[in-house]
């Protein structure tokens, strides 16, 4: 049995980016919600805004 490893171009790993709709549903399961002012922002924008 051989092990195969798929590689992306330039040897970089692909980053997972969740769908914003799925992210909102996930937050609602935890009893959380996004502010109305951040409705039109992407997840990357929100990470930059709330990074500590």
C-alpha positions as CSV (number, residue, x, y, z in Angstrom):
1,X,0.0,0.0,0.0
2,X,1.4,3.4,-0.9
3,X,0.7,6.7,0.7
4,X,-0.2,9.5,-1.6
5,X,0.0,13.1,-0.5
6,X,-1.7,15.8,-2.6
7,X,0.2,19.0,-2.8
8,X,-1.0,22.4,-3.8
9,X,0.9,24.7,-6.1
10,X,4.1,26.3,-4.7
11,X,4.0,23.9,-1.7
12,X,1.5,26.1,0.2
13,X,-1.3,24.5,2.3
14,X,-4.8,25.5,1.3
15,X,-6.5,27.4,4.1
16,X,-10.1,26.6,5.1
17,X,-12.5,29.6,4.8
18,X,-16.0,28.9,6.0
19,X,-19.1,30.1,4.2
20,X,-20.5,33.2,6.0
21,X,-24.0,31.7,6.1
22,X,-22.7,28.6,7.8
23,X,-20.7,30.7,10.2
24,X,-23.8,32.6,11.2
25,X,-25.7,29.4,11.8
26,X,-22.8,28.1,13.9
27,X,-22.8,31.2,16.0
28,X,-26.6,31.0,16.5
29,X,-26.2,27.4,17.9
30,X,-23.9,28.9,20.5
31,X,-26.3,31.6,21.4
32,X,-24.2,34.3,19.7
33,X,-24.9,36.7,16.8
34,X,-23.0,39.2,14.7
35,X,-23.6,42.9,15.1
36,X,-25.8,44.5,12.4
37,X,-22.8,46.7,11.5
38,X,-20.7,43.7,10.6
39,X,-23.3,41.9,8.4
40,X,-21.7,42.9,5.1
41,X,-18.1,42.1,6.1
42,X,-16.2,38.9,5.3
43,X,-14.8,36.6,7.9
44,X,-11.2,37.8,7.1
45,X,-12.4,41.4,7.8
46,X,-13.9,40.4,11.1
47,X,-10.7,38.6,12.1
48,X,-8.7,41.7,11.4
49,X,-11.1,43.9,13.3
50,X,-11.3,41.7,16.4
51,X,-7.6,40.4,16.5
52,X,-6.0,40.7,19.8
